[in-house]
Amino acid sequence: GTVHGKRPCRLCPSHSRVRLTMTVSAFAQPAVTLAPRVSTRGVSRRTVATPRGAIRTSASNTKNPRFALLFDCDGVIVETEELHRRAYNASFDFYGLKIAGTPLVWSVEYYDILANTVGGGKPKMKFHFGENRWPVGADFFDGAIPNGEDEQNQLVDALQDKKTEFYKEIVASTATARPGVLRLMDEAINDPQIAVGICSAATKAGFEKVVNSVVGPERLSKMDVVMAGGDGVCKKT
């Protein structure tokens, strides 16, 4: 496949995001505990399992669903990739990070590839730093490059926390649903034969800020499952 840097990009040639509409049986992942019985006529409601850590909803009207409609968050419900990029760069700038003397900045073109290759904020940073070089900043390790995995994790954790703060501020002021998404979501929620969920690889705090602000608590309460990056075993495969 096409290679960006040293690794193949699994989503080339167009870097398109893969959005899934699948049967409820395919929706279940290894982190999910299913009830032992499965209906032989369609999929029983009991097989719409709730992954560990996922938001459990209470007002779903799904009965004997024929399939599931699953929404990603970034780029599907809300066009957030640019908001994430701005928040990462704000975090890098806040700590004055540099690589080989050059300020650390993710361009629009680079982030488009990165976001479609690596799932989750911390893995994105570790991938980038591993492929290039770990950054330095006056606030970390006396301005030296992180020494070992523990220091690398400390740096990434601090950057992700600060990025999430910036992201929440940006979302609150600019995020809106993409045209037609909420209408489609409502139509699916109102159909008892369709299980509906939101599944994202995004960090939970930032993800919850988006879905609560844009989708809204009432609509979320009617879904069968809502889960973020830390709720499953694999973020992207």
Disulfide bonds with the S-S distance in Angstrom:
none
